[in-house]
Amino acid sequence: MNMKISRRSLIKSAGVAVGLGAMPMRFSWANAPTKVGVILPTSGVYAFPGQASRRGVEFGDQINKERNGPPMEFIYADTESKPENGRVAAEKLIRDGCTVLIGAWDAAATISAAQAVEAAKVPLVINVASAPQITEQGFTQIFRNFTPATQLVSNAVERIRELTASTGKPPKNAVVLYVNDTFGQSALKAMQAEWARTNMPIEILDTIGYDVRAKDLSVEVAKAKATGAELLLPITRVNDAIMIVREMVKQDYNPMAIIGPGSPGPYEKSFTDALGKYGDDYMVCVPWLNVKNPRAVALAERFERQVKGSRFELNVGFSYEAVEIVANALSRAKSSDPAAIHAALKATNITDHVMFGGPIQFNEKGQNPNIGVALLQNKRGTPTVVGPKDLAVAEPIYPMRPFDDR
């Protein structure tokens, strides 16, 4: 039975809403479970992060059941890493009875899916996707709990500034290697704008693009090395990040530091497992687990014990958090009606959650503006928070150690 929610009750709910982890929920709704569609690239070039994201959703489902949260049935759709399949998947899930969706990880697929949910008036909770245009096209059904590239890169540039200023030996110049897809182009544009806006005292000597499906990056790495830049700024996915480091080892390319300005890949287990000691010292600025929140750390440790061979990295974390957001909205809407879920999502105010940052809230564009960005460095195969200082649990290794000395 659908229940109407008054404006007064919504405002009241917004004031008292808390994260699912703050207290066990008691949900006595007798209706059938709400069908939640999940759109992810679990095959194709983005399969690694897509599969990690699915594990995050599954873990969120498990924890929600343990806490007696609102009943949900998750239905999965694979985009096969093809942007156009975002809309196809969304339309199918909606036809199958899903009244709220989660996804779609890839920015291009997310934009594609957003067109379908807009037409059907079904809300979409975005777990990972950073292209700024997602929230700039007037979509009314999207709720993005991830940083747009502009905010991500702005925070990343600040983390880089903090690191290089504190060492007493800042690099004089840099070179950018970037994946030439929707995400990579957005991130590069945002980084160049932020570099100029803040008068960053590190000259960018060159920007070198490559295709996301490239099988060999020896030429691009050679070009980067030839610039003589002291800092390498890679904007990557996981497969190409691995290829870049392997080529750097082969070509004996040892800049002062490798710092990804908001780049997926280097924190993923597939990266650190593939590269071993050569993946260490690599730094990246990304949204991350709140390592100063004991509940968040305990959940991450439980996930890693339970899902052998997996890491609670950002793909898992934001997908887990997407389930919390949907469950939190359903607990207040007490309805599977898309309009009621949409109204509840607009009133979201989750203060105790797993990822670093302020409360989960959504502005008029459907963006959560309160997400923080950490500086990670791989240490003995584990991404470790080294900045900002109030979140750091270790000191950074800078300059990085030459590959031959490891």
C-alpha angles and dihedrals in degrees: 000000000000116000125207116231121212123224089244093054091049092052090048091049091051090055096052103031114126136178118280090243094058092075137353111268123230108209115180098174107142098197124105116280118280111254109235117192118212120199116194140148098246093159133036129039094331095046096116097060091034092057091045089053091052090052088053091053091047091050090049090051090051094049092046091055091048089054092049090244126166113306113256135177113206119212116189130212125187118216090194086226090290114131095213090058091068091078093040091053094046093050092049093048091050090050088051090059103265110152097185129030136204124204162345109185096195112080095221093048089047092055088049092050091046090063090057096047090046091056093046096040092233117141121243120204107205112216100181129001125112108187106129093219091069090080096030100065098075098256111164100189101059128098112185118198094182135079120266113234091254093057093038093052093042090057091042093054089051091051090050091048091050092049098047094042093052096052099061089227108077118177115254097213145011143202126212126219110189139179108240100226132105093281096043095049092047092048093047092050091048092048094050091049093048092045089056096040093054096039090236106204093223116092116224105221099186145350115218120192131197138180118268089232095051114138096195129036099174093115094048093048090048089053091050092049091048091061090067090223115168094213127049116205109191120189100196154148118230101266095050092043088059091048092050094054093045090053091047089055092048093048095042090237109167116170120177090260145353111218123172109211097218098329128159118226116043094081093050120106092234088061098049093040092050096048105032111182091000090064091059122101090027109132130202135178112223143135107276148175114295096248091186092060108088093202091053092048092048091051091049092049091048091051092051092049092048101041101049115215093017134112128212093235128151096283089056094039099051092042090051088048091050088061090050090051093050092045091048090052093047091050089059099036093046087197140092091218110121093223092053091047090048092052091049092049090054089057095049116141110163112170102173109057139136105249124077115264144059128306119319103250132147125225127212091283093052094254126135101222096185102077117125129214125222131198109234129191125190109240119181089340096311127106105237128190110243099162155086095029096236090058101032121115097180142025118257123248103234130197091032119242116260111256093239091057096060 
